């Protein structure tokens, strides 16, 4: 009997303790979740923004010795930005070359705005190199990283507005955003934040803009970290299907809903730069590197029309090249197509053709990377024009 009473007492104390625990959502140590208009985390993205449970410290190094930053929390919407002391020095990377690189983790903004509404955009960028970044407020020597406009580089943004008087507006100009104040140093693997304020369009629209992190004092734009932001103002009168098509075609900074998707489609090839542009009226939809004719077998110059299309074309003459996404524009057989291959060489010729993209080595055709040829094949139709020039 005594043993039974003792067990009941222990069970009662345990139950009371469990019931007194706070719910996980309200637990002070629970990680917050951030949603992005550009990168939507479903748990499968290892680079989703994570909220640090403890202040980050500078890596310990052998030489020179860098003391850890002392930190104190800043009361903001996330703990990504912290106040830190101005700690100088660089990690010991032994014999490795200094590598500066960046990766955009998330862009946080309101999805849709009212006409002329002021709004905020916050961008989180990971230092994916092996050297630290420093705030513009730091007195240390080292890289200062900013976010700038691209396509075209240095253009004035429609929305970045340094004149909006907000404490967290880090825009320096309409084309440059500095690192947010507070964190003086961002070590490899850590995350920096950049914030700007803007004003929505004065009429219903969808506007796309392109940005990328870059290093001050150089032309070193982190190309692989380029990202786009779509600004929705009000509700336009076009269908969701048409808007999706326009967004698929929008490869420059522009008011997307002004695009005429029923416009004239064409291609232009520049032999001097080995580039091909796909156009919708005068709007460039895509730009691709290509490989055109070698000196002995040049690609013809002039304006042509697509005469026929084949999913895959097999050359009649030896060695019987296999040419996917074939779009012929001369009776002699010159065409746009994906990189050619041979059926009996184990992929050797195809690999060589891929290595030569951007170099004039073809027999007169315009060779394209497979993914580029897929898009061009779907975009162009029989009768569309191709203009080829130096």
C-alpha positions in Angstrom: 0.0 0.0 0.0 2.8 2.4 0.9 4.6 1.6 -2.4 1.4 2.4 -4.3 0.9 5.8 -2.6 4.5 6.7 -3.2 4.2 6.0 -7.0 0.9 8.0 -7.2 2.7 11.0 -5.5 5.6 10.9 -7.9 3.1 10.7 -10.9 1.2 13.7 -9.5 4.4 15.9 -9.2 5.5 14.9 -12.7 2.1 15.8 -14.2 2.1 19.2 -12.5 5.5 20.0 -13.9 4.5 19.0 -17.4 1.3 21.1 -17.3 3.2 24.1 -16.0 5.6 24.1 -19.1 4.9 27.1 -21.5 3.7 26.3 -25.0 6.5 26.0 -27.5 5.3 29.1 -29.5 5.6 31.2 -26.4 8.8 29.8 -25.1 11.4 32.5 -24.8 14.0 30.2 -26.4 11.9 29.3 -29.4 13.4 30.2 -32.8 11.5 32.8 -34.8 10.6 32.0 -38.4 11.1 34.6 -41.2 9.2 34.5 -44.5 10.7 35.8 -47.6 9.2 37.2 -50.8 12.1 35.7 -52.8 13.0 32.5 -51.0 10.2 30.6 -49.3 11.6 28.1 -46.8 9.7 24.8 -46.6 12.3 23.2 -44.3 14.3 21.8 -47.2 16.5 24.8 -47.7 19.6 24.5 -45.5 20.4 28.1 -45.9 17.2 29.5 -44.5 17.8 32.3 -42.1 18.3 31.0 -38.6 18.0 33.1 -35.5 21.0 32.6 -33.3 20.3 31.4 -29.8 23.7 32.7 -28.6 25.7 35.7 -29.8 28.1 34.8 -32.6 31.8 35.0 -31.9 34.8 35.6 -34.1 36.7 32.5 -35.0 39.8 31.8 -33.0 42.9 32.0 -35.1 46.5 31.2 -34.8 47.9 34.4 -36.4 47.1 37.2 -36.1 45.2 36.6 -32.8 41.7 38.1 -33.0 39.8 38.5 -29.8 36.1 37.6 -29.7 33.7 40.4 -30.2 31.8 41.4 -27.1 28.1 41.6 -28.0 24.9 43.0 -26.6 21.5 42.3 -28.0 19.7 45.0 -30.0 15.9 45.1 -29.6 15.0 44.5 -33.3 12.6 42.1 -35.1 15.4 39.5 -35.4 18.7 38.9 -33.7 20.7 38.7 -36.9 22.0 42.3 -36.3 23.9 42.8 -33.0 25.8 45.6 -31.6 29.5 44.6 -31.6 32.8 46.2 -30.7 35.1 47.2 -33.6 37.3 44.2 -33.7 40.0 44.2 -36.4 42.2 41.4 -37.8 41.8 38.6 -40.3 41.6 34.8 -39.9 44.5 32.6 -40.7 43.6 30.9 -43.9 47.1 29.3 -44.1 48.0 29.0 -47.8 44.5 29.6 -49.2 43.8 32.7 -51.3 41.6 35.3 -49.8 38.1 34.7 -51.1 35.2 37.2 -50.9 31.8 35.8 -51.8 28.2 36.3 -50.8 24.9 34.4 -50.8 21.5 36.1 -50.5 19.5 34.2 -47.9 16.2 36.0 -47.8 14.4 39.2 -48.8 11.7 40.2 -46.4 8.9 42.6 -47.5 5.2 43.1 -47.6 3.7 41.3 -50.6 1.4 44.0 -51.9 1.2 47.8 -51.3 -1.4 50.5 -51.6 -0.7 53.2 -54.2 2.0 55.6 -53.0 2.4 53.7 -49.7 5.8 53.8 -48.0 7.3 50.4 -47.4 10.4 48.7 -46.1 12.5 45.9 -47.6 15.1 44.0 -45.5 17.7 41.8 -47.2 19.8 39.1 -45.4 23.2 38.2 -47.0 25.5 35.5 -45.9 29.3 36.0 -46.0 30.2 32.8 -47.9 33.9 33.7 -48.4 36.8 33.2 -46.1 37.4 36.9 -45.2 35.4 39.1 -42.9 33.3 42.1 -44.0 33.3 45.4 -42.0 30.6 48.0 -41.5 31.1 51.4 -43.1 31.2 52.6 -39.5 34.2 50.4 -38.6 37.7 51.9 -38.3 39.3 48.6 -39.4 40.9 47.9 -42.7 38.9 45.4 -44.7 36.1 44.9 -47.2 33.0 47.0 -47.1 30.0 45.2 -48.7 27.0 47.1 -50.1 24.0 46.2 -52.2 23.7 47.9 -55.6 21.3 47.9 -58.5 22.0 45.8 -61.5 20.6 45.4 -65.0 21.8 48.1 -65.6 24.5 48.4 -62.9 24.3 51.6 -60.9 20.9 52.6 -62.4 18.6 54.6 -60.1 16.0 52.4 -58.6 12.3 53.2 -58.9 11.9 52.4 -55.2 15.1 52.8 -53.2 14.7 56.2 -51.5 17.3 57.6 -49.2 15.2 60.7 -48.5 12.5 58.7 -46.5 13.2 59.6 -42.9 13.2 56.3 -41.1 15.8 55.3 -38.5 16.5 52.0 -40.2 16.7 53.3 -43.8 20.2 52.3 -44.9 19.9 53.6 -48.5 22.8 55.9 -49.4 21.4 56.7 -52.8 18.8 55.4 -55.2 21.3 52.8 -56.3 23.3 51.9 -53.2 22.3 50.4 -49.8 24.9 50.1 -47.0 25.1 47.4 -44.3 22.7 48.1 -41.4 24.1 49.9 -38.4 25.0 47.9 -35.3 27.1 45.0 -36.5 30.6 46.2 -37.1 32.1 42.9 -38.4 30.6 39.9 -40.3 32.8 36.9 -40.2 32.6 34.0 -42.7 29.4 32.1 -42.3 27.6 35.0 -40.5 24.7 37.0 -41.9 24.6 40.8 -42.6 21.3 42.7 -43.1 20.6 45.6 -45.4 17.4 47.7 -45.2 15.8 50.3 -47.5 12.6 52.2 -47.6 10.7 53.1 -50.7 7.3 54.4 -52.0 5.0 52.3 -54.0 3.9 53.2 -57.5 1.2 55.8 -57.9 -1.0 53.3 -59.9 -1.6 49.6 -59.9 1.4 47.8 -61.3 3.9 45.0 -60.9 7.5 46.3 -61.1 10.6 44.1 -61.1 14.1 45.3 -60.0 17.4 43.5 -59.8 20.1 43.9 -57.1 23.4 42.3 -56.1 25.9 42.6 -53.2 29.3 44.1 -54.2 32.5 45.2 -52.6 33.4 48.9 -52.3 36.3 50.2 -54.3 36.1 47.5 -57.0 34.0 46.2 -59.7 33.6 43.0 -57.8 29.9 42.3 -58.0 28.9 39.0 -56.5 27.2 37.8 -59.7 26.0 34.5 -58.2 24.2 36.4 -55.5 22.2 38.6 -57.8 18.5 38.6 -56.9 15.2 40.2 -58.1 12.4 41.8 -56.1 8.9 42.2 -57.4 6.9 45.1 -56.1 3.1 44.7 -56.4 1.1 47.9 -56.1 -2.7 47.7 -56.0 -4.4 45.1 -58.2 -3.9 45.2 -62.0 -6.7 44.2 -64.4 -4.8 41.4 -66.1 -5.2 37.7 -65.6 -2.9 35.7 -63.3 -1.9 33.6 -66.3 -0.8 36.7 -68.4 1.1 38.1 -65.4 3.0 34.8 -64.8 4.0 34.9 -68.5 5.2 38.4 -68.2 7.2 37.7 -65.1 8.8 34.7 -66.9 10.0 37.1 -69.6 11.0 40.0 -67.4 14.8 39.8 -67.4 15.5 43.5 -66.9 14.3 46.1 -64.3 10.9 47.2 -65.7 7.2 47.7 -65.1 6.2 44.2 -66.0 2.5 44.9 -66.7 3.5 47.3 -69.5 4.9 44.3 -71.5 2.8 43.2 -74.5 3.0 39.4 -74.5 1.4 39.3 -77.9 4.1 41.4 -79.4 6.5 40.5 -82.1 9.0 37.8 -81.1 12.5 37.7 -82.7 16.1 36.8 -82.1 19.3 38.8 -82.6 22.8 37.2 -82.8 26.0 39.3 -82.3 28.9 37.4 -83.8 31.5 39.7 -82.3 30.3 39.0 -78.7 29.0 35.5 -79.3 25.6 36.4 -77.8 22.0 35.9 -78.7 19.1 38.0 -77.5 15.4 36.9 -77.6 13.1 39.9 -77.9 9.5 40.7 -77.5 9.0 43.8 -79.6 12.0 45.9 -78.3 12.1 44.3 -74.9 15.0 41.8 -74.3 13.5 38.7 -72.8 16.7 36.6 -72.5 20.4 36.9 -73.3 22.5 33.8 -74.0 26.1 33.0 -74.8 26.3 31.0 -78.0 28.9 29.4 -80.3 28.6 30.5 -84.0 30.5 29.4 -87.2 34.2 29.0 -87.3 36.2 31.2 -89.8 36.1 28.5 -92.5 32.4 27.8 -92.0 30.9 31.1 -91.0 27.4 31.8 -89.8 25.5 33.7 -92.5 24.9 37.4 -92.0 21.5 39.1 -92.5 17.9 38.9 -91.5 16.2 35.5 -91.8 13.0 33.7 -90.8 12.6 30.4 -89.0 11.7 27.9 -91.7 11.1 24.8 -89.7 11.4 23.3 -86.2 12.4 19.8 -85.1 12.6 18.5 -81.5 15.7 16.6 -82.6 17.5 16.7 -86.0 20.0 14.1 -87.1 22.5 15.3 -89.7 22.4 13.5 -93.1 26.2 13.7 -93.7 28.7 11.9 -91.6 29.4 12.0 -88.7 25.5 12.4 -88.3 25.4 15.1 -85.6 22.5 14.9 -83.1 21.0 18.4 -82.8 18.2 18.9 -80.2 15.8 21.9 -80.4 16.6 22.5 -84.0 15.2 25.8 -85.6 16.4 26.1 -89.2 16.6 29.6 -90.7 18.4 29.0 -94.1 17.6 26.4 -96.9 21.2 25.3 -96.6 20.5 24.1 -93.0 21.9 26.8 -90.8 19.9 26.7 -87.5 19.7 27.6 -83.8 20.0 24.4 -81.8 21.3 22.9 -78.6 24.8 21.6 -78.3 25.3 18.7 -80.8 26.4 15.2 -79.9 27.4 11.9 -81.5 25.7 8.7 -80.8 28.8 6.5 -80.5 31.5 8.4 -78.7 30.3 8.3 -75.0 29.6 12.0 -74.9 33.1 13.2 -75.7 32.0 15.5 -78.5 29.1 16.9 -76.5 31.5 17.7 -73.6 33.9 19.5 -75.9 31.1 21.5 -77.5 30.0 22.7 -74.0 33.6 23.8 -73.2 33.6 25.8 -76.5 30.4 27.8 -75.8 31.2 31.5 -76.4 33.8 30.6 -79.1 33.1 30.5 -82.9 33.7 26.8 -83.8 30.5 25.6 -85.4 29.8 24.6 -89.0 27.6 27.7 -89.4 24.8 27.0 -86.9 24.2 28.9 -83.7 24.9 26.5 -80.9 23.3 27.0 -77.5 23.4 25.5 -74.0 20.7 22.9 -73.6 18.6 24.9 -71.1 18.9 28.1 -73.3 17.9 26.1 -76.4 14.8 24.8 -74.5 13.7 28.3 -73.8 14.4 29.6 -77.3 12.6 26.7 -78.8 9.4 27.4 -76.8 9.7 31.2 -77.3 10.2 31.3 -81.1 7.8 30.0 -83.8 8.1 29.3 -87.6 8.1 32.7 -89.3 9.8 34.7 -86.5 12.8 36.7 -87.6 16.5 36.2 -86.7 18.9 39.1 -87.3 22.6 38.1 -87.4 25.4 40.7 -87.5 28.9 41.6 -86.4 
